[in-house]
């Protein structure tokens, strides 16, 4: 045992499988200097007491207080970083109008690096305070501001995956907000990839560049082709939107006579390190292509309720072997909290299963087999996100990063309703998932470093 290793003692919740929670009651978690979990020790194990005797009372020993619990840090697979400045605004207008009236004018302001600094600094801090230890970000078309976001993630200790957005089609994008031309868009993307790879060497948790065509409607064929080539050349992550709404899905069919998934695949944009947001209108063939290429879905349940025109069949896609994680989709989704999105994921799945039109008979109203439990939604927010990014995060087990949030259920101002001192731990877990507010999140750790505390 390395004497510089940190030792945590407490009860943790992690996913055993996509449907089942593992409860690690009063375990010891040994974290090595690289911020990885080297050993998990149960109370019955032979070295439990030896470790306690060696570490108790030392600076690198962390004993959780009564009523505190450890959860894995959340992985947010879809954040529009600049849109944090308009979160909670104008969610009642159609997507096309929302983008053109509010979103694109706001994003164009990120040519001002001081404005970008203000918004991004606040956003990264807010996400950490909400238990999000890893985030996949869309920035804007501006290379400098996008690099600044990666730098802020590096400085604050969040594992950030950041994309400089590409919007090069003059026919489809506002004159005030787009790439100068296709060549500039590709050159800026390549320079951005190289700069972020360099920056990552200075971090413990890693920051990563992401190839980011906003979505097919905003890009020329030439840009999409070039971005696919860059993803391959640098083995980079890829993110975009795919079949989000009736409009977006229909647009791609009109342009390419095929669905979004197949069009993206033709350009080399579906790969093991690809995450596609929304995907509400994927066909079974599309889903099979995702499973085959290792492409993951960022499920954004709150945003979908406003803009997607449907409820995504999460259970159906999961059963087909597609990797799925959760995203807030700030600001199409108003909340920076994945706790809120876990709750909405469960609610939306119930609505899909039960149906919402009472004029139809009960057996014709919904889509059977669609519901997911809170345990399954928790899996999406943790392991699902980690597997989508092919990173050792999202689980509390050996050889995974110590990315955790410490939840206090006894906080006087936000006490959870636990009145039985022997309450079943799985019931406590469910109460944590449904009732936690940011003030219950007392500490957040990324890669063995404390990045937030209250």
N, C-alpha and C positions, 0 to 999 in steps of 0.2 A: 504493500500500500504506500503510495507516494505521500509524504508528510504534508505536501501542499494541497492535497486533494480536499475538497469540501464535502462535508457530510450533512445530509438533511434527514431529519426524522419526523415522520408524520404519516397521515393516511392520504393515499393518492387514488384518483380514478383515471383509468385509461381504457382504451377499447381492446378487448380480447379478439373480437371479430366485428364485422360490420353490423351485427345485431346484438352483440353482448358486451357488457361492461365488465372490466376486471377491477376488483376492489383490493388495493394493496394496503391492508390495515396495519398501521403503526410500523411500517417498513423503514429501513435505512437506505438512502440513495447516495451512492458514492460517485462524486463528480470529479473527473480528472482535470488537469490544468488546461486541456484543450476544450473543456466545456462539454465533454461527452459523459454519458452515464456509464461508468466502468463496471459497476456492480449494484445489484438490487438485493438487499438482504432481508429475509423474513424473520420475525421474532423467534421462530423455532430453529433457525439455522445456527450452527455451531459457533460461527464467528460474530454473531449479533452482539453478545455481551462484551466480547473482547474489543470490538470496534467502539462501542459506547464508552467503555472504560478509557480507551485511548483518546477519544475526541471530546467527550463532555467537558464543558467549561472553557473550551478553546475558541479562538476567534473564527475558526473555519467550521464550527459546529452550529447547525441551525435547527433548533427544536421548535416545531410548530406549536402555537398556543392551542388551548382547548377550543374546539369549534372552528379551527382552521383546517382547510383541505387543499391538496395540490391537484391542479388540472394541467394537462398539456397546454402550451400556448396555442392560440388559434392561428390558422392559416387562411388569410383572406385572398382568394384567387381573382378578385376583380374590383379594382379601385380606380376611379378616374380622379387622380390627385388634384388637378386644378378645380374640379367641380365642388370640392369641399367648401369653396367660397359661396356657392349657391345652394348648399344643402337645405332641403326643406322648402324650396321655392318652386312654384309653378308646376306642381306634379299633376295637375288636373287637365293639362292640355295635351293634344296628341304629340307623339314622339317627334315627328318631323318639325312641327311648330316649335316644340320645346328646344330642340337642337338649334334651330335657326334664330329664334328670338332671344334665347337666354344663353345657351351653352357655348356656341361658337364665338359670340362676342366676348364672353368671359374668358375663354381659353386664349383668344388672341391677345389678351392683356399680359400674358406670361412672357412676352418679349421684354417686359420690364422686370429685370432680375430682382429688384428690391421687393416688388409685389410678390413675385414667386417665392422669395425667401420667407416672407411673412406667412403666406398660406401654407407652404410645405412644412415649415417648422412646426406650425400649429397642428397640422394634420398628423404628422408622424407621432408627435407627442400624444395626441388624442387616441390614435389607434393603439399605441402601447398601453395607455391607461385603460383601454377597453379589453386588454388581454390578447391583442393581436401581435404575435411575435414575428410573423413572416407575412409580407404583403406583396402582391403582384400588381404593379402600378402601370396604368396608362398615364403618361405625362402629356405634353403637347407637341406641336410640330417643331418647337424651338429646341435646338440642340443644347444651348447653354443652360436653359432652365431645367431641362431634363437631367443634365449632368448634376446640377445643383441638388435635385431631389435625391439622386443616388448618394451624393456627398452627405446630405442630412441624415439619410438612413445609416450610413457608415458611422457618422458622428454620434448619433443617438443610440446605436447598438441594435437597431432593427435589421432583420434579414430582409432587404428590399430587392425585388426584381423589378427593374424599371425599363419602360419602353419609350423611346422617342417616337411619337405618333407620325405615321405617313398618311398624308391626304394630298395627292398630287394632281387629281383630275380637275382641270379648270372648269369643266362642264358641271361638275357635281358639288363643288365646294365654293363657299363664299370667297369673293376676291380678297376680302380683308383677313381671311384665315385659311391659308393652305401653304403647301411647300412651293417654293419659287418655280420649280419644274422637276421632272422625274429624276434627272441626273443629280440635282442637288439633294433631293430626298434620299437617294441611295448613298451618295457620298457622305452626307451627314449621318446616316444610320451606321455606316461602316466606321466612321471616326468615333461615333458614340460608343459602339461596341468595344473598340480598342481602349478608349479612355476608361470605361467602367471596369473592364478586365484588369487594367492597371490599378485602379482605385481599390479593387477587391483585395489585392495583395496586402493592403494596409489594414484589413479588418479581420477580426476573429470569426465573426458570424457569416461573412460573405455578403457581397452585393453582386447582382448579376444583370447583364444587359439582355434586353428582350426585343426581338424583331416584332414590330407592331404596325401592320396595316390596320387602320382604324376599323374598316370593314370593307367588303368588296365594293359597295357603291361609292366610296370616296377615293378609290385607287384605279389607275390605268392598268391594263394588262402588263405593260412593261415594268411598272413598279412592283406588281405582285410577283412577277417572274424573278426580278432582281432581288427581292426580299427573300424569296425561297432559296435563291443561290447563296445569299449571305448567311442564312440560317445554317445551311449545309457547310459552308466554308468554315464557320466559327463554332459549329456544333452549338448554336445558340438556342435559347428559349424562343418560342413564338407565341404571340397572343393576338386574338382578334375577336370580333363578334360573329356569331354564326346563327342563321335562321332564328333571329330573335322574335320578329313580329310578322304579321301578315304582309306588311309592306316590304320589309327587308328580304324576306323569303321569296316573295313574288318578283321583286326587282332582279334578283340573281337568276331566277328561272327564265325571265324575259331576255336577259343579256346572254346567258350561256346555254339555255335549254337544259339545264341540269340544276340539281340542288346545290346550295352553298358548300356542303361538305365535300362534294366531288369536285367542285370548281376550285376550292382551296387546295385540295389534294393535287390537282393538276399543276398547280404552281409550286409544289414542294413545301406547302405550309402546314401539312398535317404530319407530325412526327412524334416521337416519344416525349419530346420536351415541349409539346404544343398544348396550350390551354385555350379553349374556345368558350366565350361567354354566352350564356343563355341557352341556345340550342333547343328552344321550345318546340320548333316545328321539324325536328329531325325525323326522317322516316326510319323504318327498321334497317333498310340498306345503309343509310347514313350512319346509324348507330353501329352497325357491324364494321363499317369502314373505320370509325373511331376506335373500336376495340382492337382491330387489326393493326392500326398504325400506332397505338398507344396514346392517342390524343385524348385529353381529359376535358370534362365539362365543368365550367364554373357556374354553379347553380345560384341564382340571385333572387331568392323568393320574394323579398319585399319589392324590389324593382319590378319583377315580373307582374306583380299585382297591379302596377300602374301602367306599364308600357308594353307588355309582351302579348297581350290578347289571348293568353292561354295559361294553363298550369302544366309545367313540364312533368312528364311521367318518370320521376326519379327512380322509383322501384323497378319499373320495366327496363330502363336503361342499365341500371346496376345489375339486374339479372342477366343482361346480355354481355356483361364483362367490361362495361365502359367505366373508366375511372371518373369519379365525381367528387368535387369539393364544393365549398360554399364561398360566395362573394357578397360583399355589401352593395357593390355597384354604386358607391357614392358618385353622383347624387341622384341617379335614377332611383336608388334606394336612399331614403333619408337618413338612416341610422348608421353610425360608424361601428355599431356593435354586432359582432357575430352571434352573441347571445340572442339578440332580437331576431336575427335571421334563422337561427336554429328553431326558435319558436314558430316563426312564420313558415318554415319549411314543413314542420309537422302539420300546422293548420291548413296550408294549401293542399297538402297531400290528402288530408281528410275530405276537403271540399271536392277534390278530383274524384275520390272514391265514392262519395255519397251523391255527387251531382248537386247543382244549385238551382235547378228549375223545377219548382214544385208542381208545375202544370204537367210534367211527365210522371209516369208511374215510378215508384221507388226502384223497381228492377231495371228500368231503362234510363235512369237519371244520371248515373255516374259510371266510372271506369273501375270495375272490380280489381282488387289486389293492388291498389295504388297507395294505400296509407303507409307512412313510415312512422316509427316511434321516436321519442326524444333520444333514446340510445343510438338509433341509426343516424339521426341528424347530428348528434355530437360526433359520431364517427366521421361524417362528412367534413365537419369543421376542423378536425384534427388529422387523423390518419388519411382521410380522403384527400385533403390538401397536400399532405406530405408526399403521398404516392403520385399525385398528379404532377408534382414538381420533381419526382425521382430524388428526393432528399431524405436523409435519416432524421425526420422531424415528425411530431404529431403523436408519438407514443412515449409512455414512461417505461422504458425498458432498456436493457443493456445495448450499447453501441448506437444509441440515439442521443441527439443533442439535448442538453438540459435547458429546454425552452419550456418554462412553466409559468403559471399564474397561481398565486396563493390567495385563496378565497376565505374571507372571514364571515362566518354565519352569525356571529354574536355581536356585530358592530351595533352600538346603541341606536344610531340614526337609521340603520337599515337592517334590522335584525330579521333573520329568516324564522318562520314559524316552526321552530323545533322545540317541543315542550317535553318530550320524553327522552331522558338521558340515554336510554338504550334503543333509540329509534333505529330502525333498519337502515343500514348505510346506503343501500340502493335508493331508498326513499329520500334520504338526505341529498343524494346525487341529483335526483329529479327536481327537488326543491331548488337546488343551486342552479340548475339549468333554466328553470322557469322564472326565478325570482332575483337572481343576481343583478345588481346595478353596479356602475363603475366604482362607487365608493366601497363595495365589498371586496374589490380586487386590491389587496393590500400591497402585494409585491409582484413584479413581473421580471423574469430572468430570461435572457437569451444567451445560448451557448455558454452557460455558466457564469454570466455577468449580470448583476442586478441593473436593470435599465429603467425601472420605475418603482417608486414606493410612495405610499400615502402616510 
